[in-house]
Amino acid sequence: MQGNSEVLVIDDHMKRKQQVELLLQFIGEPCKLVSSANIGEVLTEQVAWRAVVVGQVDIGSPFELVSQLAGQYKAQPFLLIGELGDCVADLPNVIGSVLEPFSHSQMTQMLHRCQDYHLKAPSKTKPTSQHQEILFRSLIGRSGGIQQVRQLIEQVAVTEANVLVLGDSGTGKEVVARNIHYMSARRSGPFVPVNCGAIPPDLLESELFGHEKGAFTGAISARKGRFEMAQGGTLFLDEIGDMPLNMQVKLLRVLQERCFERVGGSTSIDADVRIVAATHRNLEGMIDKGDFREDLFYRLNVFPIEMPSLSERREDVPLLMQELIERLASDHKVTIRLTERALDSLMEHTWPGNVRELANLVERLVILFPNGLIDVNDLPSKYRHVDAPEYDHEYDESLLEQDMLNDVFQNDVYEPPESSMSTQLPPEGLNLKEMMTELEIDMINQALETTDWVVSRAADLLGMRRTTLVEKMRKYSLSKDSA
């Protein structure tokens, strides 16, 4: 069965179908919209969609349609817009419902359940698409850098090439390695990580290659090394830049000859292992200083993947926060919610510890405010980058998330000031859409230049939310460098 990374939306109600599309775009999920009359063209046994969302249909009831489709396509997870009826509640692939008014946290949670259904399905029906099989965690996001990483993972996973993952500490290099293993033909084999910088140099050889009984003092029995433990799977060599030079020579020999011997042994053991290495160091600079072997570098650097730092993908912070919160809620049955200005403040942070720092912050907030609502003033002081008055906790919390999505769902009509432009239609006519787009781009550019490209202040000048302005800047490819 071929996988599809999109969410299929079946609905004959045009306005609600557009709202679902906007919500999915808001959380970074590609989708395809169809009416109930076109189901047969897109829903087949050969394609497994990320999820199938069923809404209102012109003929019959949505319950009847979901019941029929779920029975026919058992490998496909379904979601229903509205409350689940008794006729579909017992179907295992009807995962749940999406209630109105729509909420990004509810939709994200439902899509994660659909992903779990795919992963638990029998292997013969398990889709092979990147989006359905990928471990979300630090790879979630819509920024260009992280999208490129996901694409590179998908391209290299199906090969046997050695991979070198580069990036600062905490960016998620091991997550990349696990995804490469999970999406490869070796997924049924073991994934064995080893931190080359955490093991004393005199023990690293034994740790990697194992030893025979009596090979050295304390070797009271034979022991397998990490290469043997990873046979048929993937060996992840983290912090490869910390490996001593003498071990680099021995590792190079294994990569070249695909065999090794245990310490104190003479029997050659085949190395049926795929190597994924990672480092935060500048290996090419280390080569110039003589601290890293150039020949080993080129053996490892067959397919480099560079993880962007979180400061380079700050627009992904809200989605990462949601993913981390959902994971903690699943593990500990405790959750939190953040106001929009708290998210804006976190997006202004530089994140020197990257995704690891973000995960630690989420866990800290869950401990401090279990099932609570987090505002700017509830954040640790170093994360407060937005001035905000004390939060009024009498405000109806149920409205906060809807406020955050108002800009997505509203179709406000632009009303220019009376003196800003002529209201007379030229005799030759005009392209109103292009005219309004040019006006919007011009006003955004003026606001950004006036505020020296401080996005939050520019958003205030334009009377819109910061997240809305960020989306418009991305839409029109506006950046300080292009100005």
C-alpha positions as CSV (number, residue, x, y, z in Angstrom):
1,M,0.0,0.0,0.0
2,Q,1.3,3.4,-1.0
3,G,1.3,6.1,1.7
4,N,0.0,9.7,1.3
5,S,1.1,12.4,3.6
6,E,-2.1,14.5,3.1
7,V,-5.3,14.6,5.2
8,L,-8.4,13.8,3.0
9,V,-11.4,16.0,3.9
10,I,-14.8,14.8,2.6
11,D,-17.5,17.4,3.1
12,D,-20.3,18.9,1.0
13,H,-20.5,22.0,3.2
14,M,-18.3,24.5,1.5
15,K,-17.7,27.0,4.3
16,R,-16.9,24.3,6.9
17,K,-14.7,22.5,4.4
18,Q,-12.7,25.8,4.0
19,Q,-12.5,26.2,7.8
20,V,-11.1,22.7,8.1
21,E,-8.6,23.4,5.4
22,L,-7.5,26.6,7.2
23,L,-7.1,24.8,10.5
24,L,-5.0,22.1,8.9
25,Q,-2.8,24.7,7.2
26,F,-2.5,26.5,10.5
27,I,-1.0,23.3,12.1
28,G,1.2,22.6,9.1
29,E,-0.8,19.6,7.6
30,P,-1.3,19.3,3.9
31,C,-4.8,18.3,2.9
32,K,-7.0,17.5,-0.1
33,L,-10.7,18.6,-0.2
34,V,-13.4,16.6,-2.0
35,S,-17.1,16.3,-2.1
36,S,-18.9,13.0,-1.3
37,A,-19.6,12.5,-5.0
38,N,-15.9,12.2,-5.7
39,I,-14.9,9.7,-3.0
40,G,-14.3,6.9,-5.4
41,E,-11.6,8.9,-7.2
42,V,-9.4,9.4,-4.2
43,L,-10.2,6.7,-1.7
44,T,-8.8,3.3,-2.8
45,E,-7.2,0.2,-1.3
46,Q,-3.8,1.2,-2.8
47,V,-3.4,4.5,-1.0
48,A,-3.4,5.1,2.8
49,W,-4.2,8.7,3.6
50,R,-2.8,10.3,6.8
51,A,-6.4,10.6,8.0
52,V,-9.8,10.8,6.4
53,V,-12.0,13.5,7.9
54,V,-15.8,13.2,7.1
55,G,-18.2,16.1,7.5
56,Q,-21.7,16.9,6.2
57,V,-22.8,15.0,3.1
58,D,-25.7,15.9,0.8
59,I,-27.0,12.3,0.4
60,G,-27.5,10.2,3.6
61,S,-25.9,10.9,7.0
62,P,-22.2,11.2,7.8
63,F,-22.6,8.2,10.2
64,E,-23.8,6.0,7.4
65,L,-20.9,7.2,5.1
66,V,-18.2,6.7,7.8
67,S,-19.7,3.3,8.7
68,Q,-19.6,2.2,5.1
69,L,-16.1,3.5,4.3
70,A,-14.5,2.3,7.6
71,G,-15.8,-1.2,6.9
72,Q,-14.5,-1.1,3.4
73,Y,-11.0,0.5,4.1
74,K,-10.0,-1.2,7.4
75,A,-6.4,0.0,7.1
76,Q,-7.5,3.7,6.9
77,P,-8.2,5.8,10.0
78,F,-11.3,8.0,9.9
79,L,-12.3,11.1,11.9
80,L,-15.9,12.5,12.0
81,I,-16.8,16.2,12.3
82,G,-19.3,16.2,15.2
83,E,-20.3,13.7,17.9
84,L,-19.8,10.0,17.2
85,G,-22.9,8.0,16.8
86,D,-23.5,4.5,18.2
87,C,-23.3,3.0,14.8
88,V,-19.6,3.9,14.3
89,A,-18.4,4.0,17.9
90,D,-17.3,0.3,17.8
91,L,-15.4,0.5,14.5
92,P,-11.7,0.3,15.4
93,N,-10.6,2.6,12.6
94,V,-13.0,5.4,13.5
95,I,-10.5,7.1,15.7
96,G,-12.6,10.0,17.1
97,S,-14.4,13.2,16.3
98,V,-13.5,16.8,15.7
99,L,-15.9,19.2,17.4
100,E,-16.9,22.7,16.4
101,P,-15.6,25.4,17.1
102,F,-12.4,23.9,15.7
103,S,-9.3,23.8,17.9
104,H,-5.8,23.2,16.7
105,S,-4.9,21.2,19.8
106,Q,-7.9,18.9,19.3
107,M,-7.1,18.4,15.6
108,T,-3.4,17.7,16.4
109,Q,-4.4,15.1,19.0
110,M,-6.7,13.4,16.6
111,L,-4.1,13.2,13.9
112,H,-1.6,11.8,16.4
113,R,-4.1,9.0,17.1
114,C,-4.5,8.4,13.4
115,Q,-0.7,8.1,13.2
116,D,-0.7,5.6,16.0
117,Y,-3.3,3.5,14.2
118,H,-1.1,3.5,11.1
119,L,1.9,2.4,13.2
120,K,0.0,-0.4,14.9
121,A,-1.5,-1.7,11.7
122,P,-0.2,-5.0,10.2
123,S,3.0,-4.5,8.1
124,K,1.3,-5.4,4.9
125,T,-1.0,-2.5,5.2
126,K,1.4,-0.1,6.9
127,P,1.9,3.0,4.7
128,T,5.5,3.9,3.7
129,S,5.2,7.7,3.4
130,Q,7.6,9.9,5.3
131,H,4.9,11.9,7.0
132,Q,3.0,8.9,8.4
133,E,6.1,7.1,9.7
134,I,8.2,10.0,10.9
135,L,8.7,10.4,14.7
136,F,7.4,13.9,15.2
137,R,9.3,15.4,18.2
138,S,11.9,17.9,17.1
139,L,11.2,17.4,13.4
140,I,7.8,19.0,13.5
141,G,7.4,22.4,11.9
142,R,6.8,24.3,8.7
143,S,10.1,26.3,8.4
144,G,12.1,25.8,5.3
145,G,15.1,24.3,7.1
146,I,13.1,21.5,8.9
147,Q,11.1,20.7,5.8
148,Q,14.4,20.2,3.9
149,V,15.6,17.9,6.7
150,R,12.5,15.8,6.5
151,Q,12.9,15.5,2.7
152,L,16.6,14.5,3.1
153,I,15.7,11.8,5.6
154,E,13.1,10.4,3.2
155,Q,15.6,10.4,0.4
156,V,18.5,8.7,2.2
157,A,16.5,6.3,4.4
158,V,15.8,3.9,1.6
159,T,19.6,3.6,0.8
160,E,22.5,2.0,2.7
161,A,24.6,5.2,2.6
162,N,26.5,6.4,5.7
163,V,24.9,9.6,7.1
164,L,26.6,12.4,9.0
165,V,24.1,14.6,11.0
166,L,25.5,18.0,11.9
167,G,24.1,20.6,14.2
168,D,24.2,22.3,17.6
169,S,23.6,20.4,20.8
170,G,19.9,19.9,21.5
171,T,18.7,20.2,17.9
172,G,17.5,16.6,17.7
173,K,20.3,14.8,15.9
174,E,19.4,11.5,17.4
175,V,15.8,12.0,16.4
176,V,17.1,12.3,12.8
177,A,19.0,9.0,13.2
178,R,16.1,7.2,14.6
179,N,13.9,8.4,11.8
180,I,16.4,7.2,9.2
181,H,16.5,3.8,10.8
182,Y,12.7,3.6,11.2
183,M,12.0,4.5,7.6
184,S,14.7,2.1,6.2
185,A,14.7,-1.5,5.3
186,R,16.5,-2.2,8.6
187,R,13.6,-1.0,10.7
188,S,13.0,-4.5,12.0
189,G,16.6,-4.6,13.3
190,P,18.0,-2.9,16.3
191,F,18.9,0.8,16.7
192,V,21.9,1.0,18.9
193,P,23.2,4.4,20.0
194,V,26.6,5.1,21.5
195,N,28.0,8.4,22.7
196,C,31.6,8.4,21.7
197,G,32.4,11.3,24.0
198,A,30.9,9.8,27.1
199,I,33.0,6.6,27.2
200,P,36.6,6.7,28.4
201,P,39.1,6.3,25.5
202,D,40.6,3.1,27.0
203,L,37.2,1.4,27.1
204,L,35.8,2.7,23.8
205,E,37.3,-0.1,21.7
206,S,35.8,-2.8,23.9
207,E,32.5,-0.9,23.9
208,L,32.3,-0.8,20.1
209,F,33.8,-4.2,19.2
210,G,33.4,-6.3,22.3
211,H,36.0,-8.5,23.9
212,E,36.9,-12.1,24.6
213,K,37.3,-13.6,28.1
214,G,40.7,-12.7,29.6
215,A,41.4,-10.0,27.0
216,F,42.3,-7.6,29.8
217,T,42.1,-7.3,33.5
218,G,38.5,-7.5,34.5
219,A,37.3,-9.3,31.3
220,I,35.9,-12.3,33.2
221,S,33.6,-13.3,30.3
222,A,33.2,-12.6,26.6
223,R,31.1,-9.6,25.8
224,K,29.4,-8.4,22.6
225,G,30.2,-4.8,21.5
226,R,27.8,-2.3,19.9
227,F,28.7,-3.4,16.4
228,E,27.5,-6.9,17.2
229,M,24.4,-5.6,19.0
230,A,23.5,-3.6,16.0
231,Q,23.8,-6.4,13.4
232,G,21.1,-6.1,10.8
233,G,20.2,-2.6,12.1
234,T,21.6,0.8,12.6
235,L,24.6,2.0,14.8
236,F,24.3,5.6,15.8
237,L,27.7,7.1,16.7
238,D,26.9,10.3,18.6
239,E,29.6,13.0,19.1
240,I,31.9,11.3,16.6
241,G,34.1,14.4,16.9
242,D,35.1,13.3,20.4
243,M,36.5,10.0,19.3
244,P,40.3,9.6,19.9
245,L,42.5,9.4,16.8
246,N,43.6,5.8,17.5
247,M,40.0,4.7,17.5
248,Q,39.3,6.7,14.4
249,V,41.8,4.4,12.6
250,K,40.0,1.3,13.8
251,L,36.6,2.6,12.9
252,L,37.8,3.5,9.4
253,R,39.0,-0.1,8.9
254,V,35.6,-1.4,9.8
255,L,33.9,1.0,7.4
256,Q,36.2,-0.1,4.6
257,E,36.4,-3.8,5.1
258,R,32.9,-4.3,6.7
259,C,34.4,-6.7,9.4
260,F,36.1,-6.5,12.8
261,E,37.5,-8.6,15.6
262,R,36.7,-8.5,19.3
263,V,39.4,-7.2,21.6
264,G,41.6,-10.2,22.4
265,G,40.0,-12.3,19.6
266,S,41.1,-13.4,16.2
267,T,37.8,-14.4,14.6
268,S,36.6,-12.0,12.0
269,I,33.0,-10.9,12.4
270,D,31.0,-9.4,9.5
271,A,29.7,-5.9,10.2
272,D,26.1,-5.9,8.7
273,V,25.5,-2.5,10.2
274,R,24.4,0.9,8.8
275,I,26.3,3.8,10.3
276,V,24.7,7.2,11.2
277,A,27.1,9.5,12.9
278,A,26.5,12.9,14.5
279,T,28.5,15.8,15.9
280,H,28.2,19.4,17.0
281,R,31.8,20.1,16.1
282,N,33.3,21.5,13.0
283,L,35.0,18.4,11.6
284,E,36.7,20.1,8.7
285,G,38.3,22.6,11.2
286,M,39.4,19.6,13.3
287,I,41.0,18.0,10.2
288,D,43.1,21.2,9.6
289,K,44.3,21.0,13.2
290,G,45.0,17.3,12.9
291,D,42.3,16.2,15.4
292,F,40.2,14.3,13.0
293,R,41.1,12.0,10.1
294,E,40.3,13.3,6.7
295,D,39.7,9.8,5.3
296,L,37.3,8.9,8.0
297,F,35.4,12.2,7.5
298,Y,34.8,11.4,3.8
299,R,33.7,7.8,4.7
300,L,31.1,9.2,7.2
301,N,30.1,12.3,5.2
302,V,28.6,10.4,2.3
303,F,25.2,12.1,3.0
304,P,25.3,15.1,5.3
305,I,22.2,16.4,7.0
306,E,22.4,19.7,8.9
307,M,19.9,20.3,11.7
308,P,18.9,24.0,12.0
309,S,19.1,25.6,15.4
310,L,15.8,26.5,17.0
311,S,16.7,30.2,16.7
312,E,16.7,29.7,12.9
313,R,13.2,28.2,13.0
314,R,11.4,30.2,15.6
315,E,8.1,30.1,13.7
316,D,8.0,26.4,14.6
317,V,8.0,27.0,18.3
318,P,4.2,27.0,18.7
319,L,3.9,23.6,16.9
320,L,6.8,22.2,18.9
321,M,5.2,23.4,22.1
322,Q,2.0,21.7,21.2
323,E,3.7,18.4,20.3
324,L,5.7,18.4,23.6
325,I,2.5,19.3,25.6
326,E,0.6,16.5,23.9
327,R,3.3,14.0,24.6
328,L,3.5,15.0,28.3
329,A,-0.3,14.9,28.6
330,S,-0.3,11.3,27.1
331,D,2.4,10.2,29.5
332,H,1.4,12.0,32.7
333,K,-2.3,12.8,32.2
334,V,-1.4,16.5,32.9
335,T,-1.5,19.3,30.4
336,I,-1.1,23.1,30.1
337,R,-2.3,25.8,27.7
338,L,-0.5,29.0,26.7
339,T,-1.9,32.4,25.8
340,E,-1.0,33.8,22.4
341,R,1.2,36.5,24.0
342,A,3.1,33.8,25.9
343,L,3.7,32.0,22.6
344,D,4.8,35.3,21.1
345,S,7.3,35.8,23.9
346,L,8.7,32.3,23.4
347,M,9.1,32.9,19.7
348,E,11.3,35.9,20.6
349,H,13.7,33.8,22.7
350,T,17.1,32.8,21.2
351,W,17.0,29.2,22.5
352,P,20.7,28.5,23.0
353,G,19.7,25.0,24.2
354,N,17.5,24.4,21.1
355,V,14.7,21.9,21.3
356,R,16.1,20.2,24.4
357,E,15.8,23.6,26.2
358,L,12.2,23.9,24.9
359,A,11.3,20.4,26.2
360,N,12.8,21.2,29.6
361,L,10.8,24.4,29.8
362,V,7.5,22.6,28.9
363,E,8.2,19.9,31.6
364,R,8.9,22.7,34.1
365,L,5.7,24.5,33.3
366,V,3.7,21.3,33.6
367,I,5.1,20.8,37.1
368,L,4.5,24.4,38.1
369,F,1.0,24.8,36.5
370,P,-0.6,21.4,36.1
371,N,-3.7,21.8,33.8
372,G,-3.2,25.5,34.0
373,L,-3.2,28.5,31.6
374,I,0.3,30.0,31.1
375,D,0.6,33.7,30.4
376,V,3.8,35.8,29.8
377,N,4.2,36.6,33.5
378,D,4.0,32.9,34.4
379,L,7.1,32.2,32.3
380,P,10.6,32.2,33.9
381,S,12.0,35.7,33.7
382,K,14.5,35.0,30.9
383,Y,11.7,33.9,28.6
384,R,9.7,37.1,29.0
385,H,10.3,39.1,25.9
386,V,6.9,40.7,25.5
387,D,5.6,43.3,27.9
388,A,2.2,42.3,29.2
389,P,0.0,43.3,32.1
390,E,-1.0,40.8,34.8
391,Y,-3.3,38.3,33.2
392,D,-7.0,38.5,34.2
393,H,-7.8,34.9,35.3
394,E,-11.5,35.8,35.4
395,Y,-11.3,35.8,31.6
396,D,-13.1,32.8,30.1
397,E,-10.3,30.4,29.2
398,S,-12.3,28.6,26.6
399,L,-12.2,31.8,24.5
400,L,-8.4,32.1,24.4
401,E,-7.6,29.4,21.9
402,Q,-10.5,30.6,19.7
403,D,-9.1,34.1,19.9
404,M,-5.8,32.8,18.6
405,L,-7.5,31.3,15.6
406,N,-9.8,34.2,14.9
407,D,-7.4,35.7,12.3
408,V,-7.4,32.3,10.5
409,F,-11.2,32.0,10.3
410,Q,-12.3,35.6,9.9
411,N,-12.7,37.0,6.4
412,D,-12.4,40.7,7.3
413,V,-13.2,43.2,4.6
414,Y,-10.5,45.8,4.1
415,E,-11.9,49.3,4.5
416,P,-9.3,51.9,3.4
417,P,-9.3,55.4,4.9
418,E,-11.5,57.8,2.8
419,S,-8.5,59.9,1.8
420,S,-6.0,57.0,1.1
421,M,-7.1,56.3,-2.5
422,S,-9.5,57.2,-5.2
423,T,-12.9,55.4,-5.0
424,Q,-13.6,56.0,-8.6
425,L,-13.4,52.9,-10.9
426,P,-11.1,53.6,-13.9
427,P,-12.9,53.4,-17.3
428,E,-10.6,50.6,-18.3
429,G,-11.3,48.6,-15.1
430,L,-8.8,47.1,-12.7
431,N,-7.7,43.9,-11.1
432,L,-9.0,44.4,-7.6
433,K,-7.2,41.3,-6.1
434,E,-3.8,42.5,-7.4
435,M,-4.5,46.0,-6.2
436,M,-5.4,44.9,-2.7
437,T,-2.4,42.6,-2.6
438,E,0.0,45.4,-3.6
439,L,-1.5,47.7,-1.0
440,E,-1.2,45.0,1.7
441,I,2.5,44.3,0.8
442,D,3.2,48.1,0.8
443,M,1.6,48.6,4.2
444,I,3.4,45.6,5.7
445,N,6.8,46.8,4.3
446,Q,6.2,50.4,5.7
447,A,5.3,49.0,9.1
448,L,8.4,46.7,9.2
449,E,10.7,49.5,8.1
450,T,9.2,52.0,10.6
451,T,9.8,49.5,13.5
452,D,13.2,48.4,12.2
453,W,11.8,44.9,11.4
454,V,10.6,44.2,14.9
455,V,7.6,42.0,13.9
456,S,5.6,42.4,17.1
457,R,5.7,46.2,17.0
458,A,4.9,46.2,13.3
459,A,1.9,43.9,14.0
460,D,0.6,46.5,16.5
461,L,0.9,49.3,13.9
462,L,-1.1,47.2,11.5
463,G,-3.7,46.2,14.1
464,M,-3.1,42.5,13.6
465,R,-1.7,39.6,15.7
466,R,2.0,38.9,15.4
467,T,1.3,35.3,14.2
468,T,-0.9,36.7,11.4
469,L,1.8,39.1,10.3
470,V,4.4,36.3,10.3
471,E,2.1,34.2,8.0
472,K,1.6,37.2,5.6
473,M,5.4,37.8,5.6
474,R,5.9,34.1,4.7
475,K,3.2,34.3,2.0
476,Y,4.7,37.3,0.3
477,S,8.4,36.2,0.9
478,L,9.1,39.4,2.9
479,S,12.3,39.4,4.9
480,K,14.8,42.0,6.1
481,D,17.4,40.6,3.7
482,S,15.1,41.1,0.7
483,A,14.1,44.6,1.7
